[in-house]
Amino acid sequence: MIAALAEHVELRGVRVLQFVHAQKIAEQVIATYNDGAFDVAALFFSRFKSVIAQIQTAQQVIPTQIPEQAEDGARASYEYEPDEEEILADFLPRYIATQIFRALLENAASEQGARMSAMDNATRNAGEMIRKQTLTYNRTRQAMITKELIEIISGAEAL
């Protein structure tokens, strides 16, 4: 059975995104995961590609997906101190918070790029409208002046 838990985090009032915001979200996600509410957690965000292009991205954060390394035959053995569980107990929550922070920053950059592009288009459209309105105004004014001159010349010839 697949159940979806979706949560929206409101950060509109935040002027500058900081790592603290991501840590709070990560703590909430980890606590919910530890309560057994879900098996897989994924982030959905817009990844910044360029000012005019953003890529909708889904990234799984729990369980952590470690990229596969090419097997070249040689593997090194490492000894950890403290043991691996203690290191991972500190590292994994920080890793999740870092991935959430990255998603927040990517999303913010995408939003700013989209706003910049929209404002550029609006400015260009407004300039075109002003040009058309100025042309229409000048043609109307010229037609009125020409009409008045014709009336003055016609009146002078009538005398």
Summary of the structure (lengths in Angstrom):
residues: 159
radius of gyration: 31.4
end to end distance: 99.7
largest distance: 114.9
contacts: 307
relative contact order: 0.11
helix: 57%
strand: 13%
